[in-house]
C-alpha cells in the first residue's frame, strides 16, 4: 500500500531478482486506474544493472510512454549553478 493511497505490485525476475514490471492501482475521481510500467534491456553501467527500455501507461495500453536510454552515467559532476533560480 502506498502512503498517498493506492496499491503497488512489483514483479521481479526469478533468476536475476531485477524489477521487470510495476503495477500501481490508483483511485482517481471515483475511478480505479491501473498503471503498468515494464522495464527491459538491462545493461551494466559502472557495475550497476539498469533498464535501458521502459514502457508505461494504463494497464493494457503500456505503450502510452516509451523511454529508450541511450547513455547512462553514475554520479556525474553537476555544477551547483544548475540548481540556482533563473533571474
Legacy VTK file of the C-alpha trace (Angstrom):
# vtk DataFile Version 3.0
C-alpha trace
ASCII
DATASET POLYDATA
POINTS 87 float
0.000 0.000 0.000
1.335 3.450 -0.955
1.469 6.318 1.539
-0.553 8.566 -0.791
-3.214 5.922 -1.313
-3.400 3.184 -3.861
-1.548 -0.074 -4.128
1.630 -1.189 -5.877
2.655 -4.652 -7.035
6.272 -5.315 -8.019
7.223 -8.198 -10.335
10.795 -9.458 -10.028
12.609 -11.796 -12.405
13.024 -15.104 -10.560
16.622 -15.641 -11.730
18.121 -12.142 -11.598
15.818 -10.528 -8.977
15.582 -7.475 -11.277
12.389 -5.418 -11.272
10.690 -6.161 -14.619
7.172 -4.784 -14.028
5.400 -2.456 -11.617
1.614 -2.156 -11.423
0.061 0.708 -9.455
-3.628 0.945 -8.631
-4.903 4.485 -8.069
-8.387 5.724 -7.285
-8.932 8.917 -9.275
-12.272 10.669 -9.177
-14.067 7.517 -8.075
-12.463 5.516 -10.889
-9.862 2.799 -10.325
-6.893 3.204 -12.684
-4.129 0.620 -13.036
-0.838 1.951 -14.346
1.717 -0.560 -15.597
5.432 0.080 -16.105
7.673 -2.520 -17.762
11.479 -2.487 -17.535
13.718 -4.358 -20.017
17.009 -4.281 -21.942
19.087 -4.434 -18.762
22.747 -3.416 -19.062
25.566 -2.961 -16.573
26.618 0.673 -16.056
29.572 1.063 -13.729
28.701 -2.233 -12.080
25.013 -1.341 -11.584
22.417 -3.090 -13.773
19.915 -0.573 -15.179
16.969 -0.911 -17.587
17.501 0.828 -20.938
13.945 0.347 -22.257
10.906 1.382 -20.206
7.235 1.482 -21.194
4.464 2.878 -19.061
0.764 3.533 -19.321
-2.662 2.421 -18.263
-2.734 -1.368 -17.872
-3.490 -2.953 -21.216
-2.048 0.099 -23.006
1.550 0.310 -21.712
2.681 1.997 -24.945
1.465 5.411 -23.705
5.035 6.312 -22.731
8.203 4.749 -24.090
11.696 5.612 -22.802
14.866 4.441 -24.542
18.038 5.121 -22.551
20.909 5.674 -24.953
23.516 6.523 -22.321
23.660 6.378 -18.531
26.321 7.793 -16.229
26.565 7.144 -12.498
27.234 10.083 -10.160
28.105 12.684 -12.799
29.616 16.002 -11.716
26.928 18.689 -11.734
27.796 22.345 -11.248
25.870 23.989 -8.383
24.732 26.745 -10.779
22.310 24.243 -12.385
20.221 24.467 -9.197
20.041 28.262 -8.994
16.739 30.035 -9.618
16.585 31.767 -13.021
16.914 35.538 -12.882
LINES 1 88
87 0 1 2 3 4 5 6 7 8 9 10 11 12 13 14 15 16 17 18 19 20 21 22 23 24 25 26 27 28 29 30 31 32 33 34 35 36 37 38 39 40 41 42 43 44 45 46 47 48 49 50 51 52 53 54 55 56 57 58 59 60 61 62 63 64 65 66 67 68 69 70 71 72 73 74 75 76 77 78 79 80 81 82 83 84 85 86
